[in-house]
């Protein structure tokens, strides 16, 4: 009974303004590290891929004024595959869990798609090694993540 009264007292007490300000300062905002879009003549309604420190968003325009947004957490990404042709690239993001379908985006600019893959791979590595890059400016964090995500040749 004592536990119930302490819980109800906690729930009933509103937070003070100072407490709310402190909570607001600790919230991490989602800043885009890198963004790419499909090439126009081949995709009338563009698809935009945006990556931040926590997730990858794939925003597909289905029709005028309507969008479908898929988000996948960095921790849930199993692999990122980029297939290249002479002019374009196709990016496929595989989930760690086999129950979710892979996400494929076609007609991306080749160099930007390869850079996006390196950044995402760098984010996967940084999450596994608990490397915190959120205090750095987005451009510096993206450059560091890109270097972390480069494929290392096997000796």
Buried (B, 14 or more C-beta within 10 A) or exposed (E): EEEEEEEEEEEEEEEEEEEEEEEEEEEEEEEEBBBBBBEEEEBEEBBBBBBBBBBBBBBBBEEEEEEEEBEBEBEBBBBBEBEBEEEBBBBBBBBEEEEBEEBEBBBBBBEBBBBBBBBBBBBBEBBEEEEEBEEEEBEEBBBBBBEBBEEEEEE
